[in-house]
Amino acid sequence: MHLNVNLSSETSLKELQDFLYAKSQENKAFTGLLEAVASEITIVTAIHNIKSNKGSKTAGVDKVKMDKYLQMPKDEVVTLVQNNLQRYLPKPARRVYIDKGNGKKRPLGIPTILDRIIQECIRIIIEPICEARFYPHSYGFRPYRAQKHAIADIVHTINLPAKPQNKAVFALEGDIRGCFDNINHRILLQKLWKIGIHDKRIITLIRQTLKAGYVEYDILYHSNVGTPQGGIISPLLSNVYLNDFDWYVGRQYCEPHRVCKQKNNDIARLRNQGKNQKYNFRYADDWIILTSKRYEAERMKRELTKYFRYRLKLELSEEKTKITDMRENGAEFLGFVIRAGKPRLADKNSEKLVGKPIPNMVKLSAKVTKVCDEIHAMKRMKHTSDRVAQIQYINSMIMGIAEYFKIGICSKAFNALDNRIYISCYYTWKRLYPDAAMRMKLPLCRLNNLPHRHEGYQAKTYAIEYQNMWIGITRACLTHSQHAKYPLNQKITPYTAEGRSLYLRQCKRNKRLPLDRPSVNTDTDLRMSAYSNSIYNFEYFMNREYAFNRDKWKCRCCGTDLSYRQDRHCHHMNRRLPLEKINQVSNLAWVCRDCHLKIHSNRVPVNVDAKIKQKILKFRDKLDKAKSTSE
């Protein structure tokens, strides 16, 4: 199928993605994808996505950050990306190393900002095609899917009603040795073609990205295998590479080839043929297969060892690829130890088994050690303001750990975490405040930071007084466990109207998704971006759309609907800020023309509503303060 599209807005881009997803489900192949990738709308959307990422502040080998492109004229940025797509020669990635948590280092490649924009453009167009063909029970690096969905799916599978001898209690835990570093480029490109990407120009762009290499200590290394970890498109490519493995296992039981009209009848047919249950779950390069028979798990291990070696050119780790009886020992997956045990209130003679995800204390201990190190780092800080900022950072770490593990049976793990943190705080405060440490232990409800989290709790923690406020260390146990009652609804996807509505319902959100916002940039507006030294640069025309969506398409003063009005203005609250700050979303506000004139005038008419008048005066005060500060 050849695409011949003309994208005019983000809404048309969303419609194209929905179309690609629907046709890919029908096993269609696509050509003419490069024109959609090189579209102005796709490029602007890609920059939107990258700008919102913290990594946009990190430069590649060319030492250029995202701010340079944001302050360029819009047309110049778009032309630059389009020209590079025609003659694409990616620069090598900058190699850095990050901690893995087990004492080892993980290599990470940081592409240049321009290469990231191009990779994001490619991802935006090809992801719907790939998503339609992906295995339903793979969860890593996919939209609307997370680690909690994988754990919930495994627990639900263990909980399925079955006779004791047919319970899926044997787990084959898989570990691929250096998966991302050893992906075969030829096989990967073949799989992209098989999945439906028949535009050879896109295949060529991806091939050049894979072979760009990396720079380490000013030495260039060429890459003949592997996907560059840190690249925007790398997670999608790794899922494409391992997708055939997912279906290879799934077709044997969980997701059989459709012979009957209903999937349940297919599974019953396989069961009657003597085929045992096999449930495959994968998150990135971590995977686990559940089955009811040990011999079946052993057979799968032998079979998959050959499959990875000869079909995917990868090796399974002999030590880490093991078979576990979850009734005796837990299977380790994504930081949890998953067991098959009796329900909490079951009779002693009951044979019922349920899945129990318990935080892996070894993995959790490594994370807690990092938190304790940050607490001890406060001893070297001389200023109270630095210590307060450090407490805020420590709290974010504690809440992040708690949010990750709250889907399991976590109360004991959280109490152990809080005890270690409490001891570290004790020695730190004793060192910083030898005479006042005990007086700085306060009930959580008295803290001024995170008031909604700490409300009503009397347990004590260590805090610091700063500007008549008490800033203290939070506790993990305040995060309540939240078990998923049901597995992920496989219809949830960003590429169908039904999938998006299900996602909003699941998240209990009523606001529109980002791609649903209308475009507020007219042709006249875009011509203004040609002035590179003006405040009306590319960043302004990008962020004003964010502000428009934030203000819910209404005037910030009078509340008038601005969706279909031509006399809408984007107001700079402080026009005295430097160029790199003046166009931030927080400094922009959408108002109607009448309110905008009143903000910049000397007086407000008498007949204006009191509430509207108050809001206009607030904006005027901000302008006056900015003028007085600059003078």
N, C-alpha and C positions, 0 to 999 in steps of 0.2 A: 504494500500500500504506500503510495507516494503522497507526502504531505505538501500541500500548497496553501500555507496559512499566512495571514497578515495580522499580526498581533497589534491591537490598538490600545489595550489597557490591561491591567492585572486581572480583571475579570475574564477577558478573552484568553489570557494565559491559563487561568484555572479551568476554563472550558476545554482548552486544548489538552490539558493534563487528564481531565475526566474522559475525554475522547480516546486518548492513547491507552488509558487503563482498560476501558470497555472493550476496545478492539483487540488489545493484547490478550484479554481473557478468551477471546475467540480464536487465539493462536494466529493472529495476523502478524506479518512482518512489515517493517517500516523503512522507507527511504525518504530523502528530503528533510532530514532532521537538522542539518547544519543551519538552514535558514531560520528555523525556530530558535536554535541555540544563539545565533548571532543577532537576534531581534533586539531592538532597543529596550523593549519591555522586559525581556529576559535578563539583560545585562543590569538594568536598574534594580530588578528584584534580587539578583545575585548580590549586588553591593549592599542592598538592604540587609540580607541575611548575614553577610560577613561582618558588616559594621556592628551588628548587635552582639557579635561574639567577642569575648575578651581577647582572643588571639589576634584581633585586628591591630592591636598595639604592638605586636611582635613582628619585626622585620625579617626578611629572608636574606639571601646573600647580597642583594643589591642595596640593603640597608634602607629601603623605602617603606614607610608605614602608610596605613590607610588614609591618614589625614591629608597627604599630598593629593590623592585622587579626589577627596571630598571637596577640596578647595579649588579644584580646576573647573573650568566651564563644562557644563553637562555634555554638550556636543563633542567636545574634545575627548572626554573620557570614553564615550560610546565609540567614537571613531578609532581610538587607540585599541580598544578591545577587539573591534571588528577586524582591523588590519592584522592584529596578531593571530586571530583565528584563521585568516587566509594563509599566513606564512608562519605557522606556529613552531617555534623553537624554544621550548621551556628551559628555564635556567635550573641548574641543580639545586636541590634542597640543602638547607643548612642543618647539619647533624648536631643534635643535642641529646643528652641522656637524662632520663628521669627515674626516680626510685620506683621499684615494683612492689615494695613493702616486705620482701623476703630477703633483703640485703643485696639483691641483684639490680642491675640497671637496664632500662628499656630504651633502645634507640628510637629517636623521634626525628623525623625530617620536617623542616619548616620551609615550605615553598615561598616564593615571592608573592606579594600581594596581587600582582597581575596574573600570575599562574593560578592563584586561589580563585580569582574572579572567573577565569575561564573554566576551571574545574567545576565551580558551582553552577555556571551556565549549563554545562554538559549534564550535571547531576539533575538539575531541575527538569530537563526534557526526558532523560532516559529512565529516571526513577519510576514513573508510573508504569512504563513498559515492563520493568523488572518486577515491581511489586505485584503485578497481576499474575506472574508466573512463580512467585516464591512459595515455598512450603509454608502452610499455615502455622506450624508450631516452631518456627524460628523467630527469635525475638531481639537479637542484638542489632543495633544500628538501623532500626526501621522506625518509620514514623508511627506515633501513637502506641508504641510498644516499649516495655521496660523490663527490668529484671524481676519486678514484682509479678508481672504477668506470667513469666516462665515458671516461677516458684508455685504460683497458684495453679497453673496447668498440671504440674507434676503432682501436687497434693490432691487435686481433683481426680487424677487418674488412679492414684492409690485408693481413693475413697470409693471408686466405682463398685457397685454391688456385684459380687461374684462369690463363688464357692472358695473356701480357703486354699484349695490346691490350684485355683485359677487366678489368684491375686497376683498383681504385678509387683512383686516384692524383691526381685533380683535386678540390680542396677549394673549396667556396663558403663563405667565412667571412662570417657575418652579424653585423651590429651594428645594434640598434634604438636610434634616437635618443631618449633620455629615456623609456625603456619604462615604468617604474613611475610616472612623473609624468604620463603621458599616457593611461593606461588609461581607456577610455570606460565610465562607470558603467552606462549603459543596456545596452550590449552584454554587460558582465560579468554583470549580473543575469539576462539572457536565457540566458547560458551556464550559470549555476547551475541555472536551471530545466530546461534541456535535459539537464543531467548527472544529474538525478533528484531535486533538492531542490524539492519542490512545497509545502512548508509556507510559506505567505505571511508568517507571523509571523517566521520565520528570515530570509527575504528582506528584510523590513522592518528587522530588526535590523542586517543587513549594510549596507543602504542608509544607515541613520543613522550607522553607523561610518565609511563612506566620506565622508560629507558633514559630518563633525564639524569639519573645518578644523584650523588650527594657530595658535599664538601665537608671535610673534617680536618681541622688543624691546617687549613689552607691547601689541602690536597684533594684533588678531584678523584672520586671513585665512580666507575661506571657500574650500572646495575643491569644484569641479564636475567635475574629472577627476582620475585617478590614485588609487593606493592608498597609504595613509600608510606610508612606509618606517620601520620600527621597531615597527609594530603586529604583534601575534602572529599575526593571521590573514592579514596581507598576503601572505606568501610563498605560502600555499595559494591565495589568490585570483589571484595572478599566474600560477600554474601552470594554474588553471582557464581563464584568459583565453587562454593560448598553447597549450592542449591541442589545439584544432582545427587550428592550424598544424602541430603535430607529426603528426597523423593525415593532414592534407592531403598532406604530402610522403610519409609512410610508406605510404599506400595505393597509391602509384604503383609501389612495388616491394618495400620491406622488410617491410611488414606489410599485405599485400593483403587485399581483401575475400574472405572464404572462399567460393570456388566449388568447389574440390576438397576432398577429405577431409583432406588434409595440406597444411601450409603450404609445404613444399618443392615440391609439385606446382603450387601457385598461382604460386610464383616462376618455375618452369620454363615455365608457361603464358604469363606476362608476357614472359619472355625470348624465347619463340618468336614472340610478337607484335611483336618488334623493340624492346621497351622496355628501356632501359639501366638499370643499377643506380643506385639512389639510396638512400643511407643517411643518415638524419637523427639527429643527436645534439644534445641541448640541456641546458644547465645554467643555470637561471634565465633571464636575457635574452641569454645567449651561446649561439650555435648554429653548427653546422658541418654541411654536407652533402657527402658523398663520392660521386663518380660516376666512370665510366671514360672519359667523353668531354668534351672542353672545350666543344663546342657545346651539350651537354646542360646543363652548368653555366651557360653564358651564357643559355640559354632559361629555366632555373630562376630566375636572377637577375631577368630581366625580368618573369617571371610573379609572383614573390614580392613584387617592388616594388609591383605593382598590388594584390596580395592584402592586404598590410599596409595600404596606403593606403585602400582602399575597404571591406575587410571588417573590419579591426581598428582603423581610424582611427589607425594608427601610421606613422612614416616610417623608412625604412632610410637609414643614413648612406652617402652615395655614396663618401666617401673610405675608410671602413673596411670596407664590404662589397665584397670582392674575390675573385677566382678565383686559386688558387695551384696550380701543378704541384709536387706534393710530391717529385718526383724531382729538381727543381732548387732549389726554395726550400721551406722548411718552413712549414706552416700554424700560425698562432698560436692557441692555445686553452687557457684556464685556467692561464696561466703557463708553458706548455710550447710548444716549437717541434717539431711532429711532421713527420718526414720519412719518405719511402719510399726506402730504400736497400738495397744488397746486404747479405746476412748477413756477419758478421765473418770467417768462415772459408770463404766461397764462392769458387769459381773466378772468374777474370777474365772468362771467357766466359759465366758463369751469368747468366740473365735473371731469377732469383728476386728478389723484393722483399719486404722486411719493414718493419713500422712501427718507427720509432725516436723515442720521446719524449725530447727534450732540454730541460733547464731553460732558460727564456727569460732570458738574462743581463741584459737591460735591467730586467725585472721583479725579478729576483733582486738586482741591484745596488741598487735602491731600498730593498729590505728590509734589505740589509747596511748601507746608510748609516744607517738607524735604529739598528741594533745598535751601530755605531761611535759614534754620537752619545750613546748611553747609556753607553758606555765612557768617553768624554771627560767626561761629566757627573760622574764620580767625582772629578775634580779639584776640584770645588766642595764636596765632602763632607769635613767635618772629623773626624767620628767613625769609628772602625774598624767599629763595628757597622753603620753606614749603608752603608759600602762593601761589607761582606759581604752585606747584603741586596740591594744593587745587583748584585753578582756573581750571586746566585741568580736575579734577574730576567733578567739578560743570558743566562744559561745556558738559561732557559726559552724565550727568543726564538730562540736558536741551534738548540735541539732542535726547536722548532716549525717552523722553516724546513726543517730536515733531514727531518722526518717528512713534510712536504708534498711535497718534491721527490724523495724516495727511490724513488718508483715509476718514475722515468725513468733515463736514462743520466747519472748525476750525479757521478761521481768527480772529473772536472775542475772542475765547478762548485763542489763542496764544497772542493776544494783552493784555488781562487781566493777563496772566502769565508773560509776559515781564514787565508790570507795577509793579507787586509785587516784582519781582526780582530786578528791578531798584531801588525801594524804599529801599530794604534790602541792596543793594550795597551802596546807599547814606549814610546810617547810619554807615555802616561798614567802608567805606573809611574816613568818618568824624572822626571816632574814631582812625583809624590807622594813618592817615595823616591830622591832623587838619588844617595845613596851606597850604597844596598842593593838597587837595582833588579835587578842581575844575579844577586844571591844569591837573589832571589825567583822565579827561573825553576826550576821543578821538573818532574820526570817526572809524567805524568798518573797513574801508578799510586800515587804518594805522596800524592795529594790525599785529603782526608777527605770531601769532598762527592762525590756520585754514585759511590760505590765500585764498584758492579756495572758501571757504564758504563766506568770508567777502568781496570778490572783488567787487568793484563798489558801496558799500553801505556807505552812508554818515551819517546815524543815529549814535548818540554818545553812548558810553558805558564806564564803568569804567575799568581801566587797571593798571598794575604795570610794572615798568621798571626793567628789569633784564638782565644783560650782554648785554647792548645796544640793547635790544629788548623789545617791548611792548606786554605784555601778558594780554588779557582782557576777559571779560565775553561775551559770544555770546548771540544771541537772537533767541527765538523759531520761530518768524515770518519769519525768513529767510528760514525755511523749508516750501516749497510750498505744498499745498493740492494736493493729488493724488488719485482721485476717480477711482475705478475699473470699467471699462466699461462693462465687462462681468464677470459672475461667474466663479469659478474654473472649468477648464476642468477636468471631473472626470476620464479621461484616464491617467492623470498624476500620476505616481507612480514610485518608484525606482526599481520595480521588473519586468518591461518589457522594451524591447528596445525602443518601441514607447513612453512609459511614460517618460523615461529618456531624450529622444530627445525633447519631448514637454516641459519638465522642463527647459532644457538648452535654448530652444528658448524663453521661457517665461522670463527667467532671463537674456537673451541676453548674454549668456556665450558660448564661443567656446572652452574652455579648457576641458580636459577629467575629468571625475569623479574620485574620489580617488581609487575606486576599479578597474578602467581600467588600472592602472599602472602595468607594468610587474614586476615580482620578480627579484631582483638583487642579492640575496643571493644564492651562490652555496653551495654544500656540504662541500667544503674545508673551506669556510668562516664560516659556522655554527660551524665547529669543533673548530675554534679559540675562540669562545665564552666560551669555557670550562675554560679558564683562568680568574678566577674571579677578580684577582688583575690587570688585563690588561685593557687597554682602549678599547679593543675589546670585550666589554660586551654586554649584551642584549640590552641596550639602544642604543649602536652604531649600531647594526644590524637592529634595528627598525627605527632609525632616518635616516639612510643612504638611505632608500627607500623614505622617505619624501623628502630628498634633491635631489634624482634622479628625482622625479616627478617635484620638483620646478625648476630644471635646464633644464626641458623639454627634458631630455634624451640626452643632448648635452654636449660636453666639454666646460667648462667655459672659456677656453683660445682660442682654435682654432675653436670651433663650430662644431666639428665632431660629427656625429650621433653615440651614444654609445649603441643603442638599441640591436644590435646583435654582438657587439664586446666583445671579452674576455679580451682584454688588457685595461680595464677601471679601474681607481683607484678612491677611495674616499679619498680626501685630507683633513687633519686637518690643518686649517689655523693657529691656535695657539696651539701648543702641550704643552705649559707650563701651561695651565689652570688646575684647580683641577678636580678630577674625576667626580664630579657632574655637571660640566659645559663644559668639553671638548667635549662631544658628543652631544651637542645641535645642532639643525639643522642649526643655524646661523654660526656655526663654521665648517661646512662640505661643501665641494665643489667637484663636480665630474669633473675629467679631464681624458684625454687619457694618456697612458703610456709615450709617448714621451714628452708631456707637463709636466707631473709629474716629470720626470727626470730632465728637464730643470729648474723647480722651485727649486729643491734641489741641483742643480749644482752651480758652481761658476760663470759661464759665459753662455751667450746665443749665439748660432751660428750666424754668420753674415747674412746668407741667410734667416733668419726667418722674416716673414711679420711684419711690424712696429706695427700694432694693436695687433697682437698676442704677440709680444715682450713686449709691454706695460702692457698687462694683466699678463704675467708671472712675470714681475718685481714687480707688485703690490703684488702678492702673496708672492714673495720673501721678500719684505719689511716688510710684516706682520710677517713673521717668524723671521727676524732680530730684529724687535722691541720687540717681545716676549722674545727673548734671552737676549737682553740688559736690559729689565725690570727685568727679573728674576735674572740676575747677579748683 
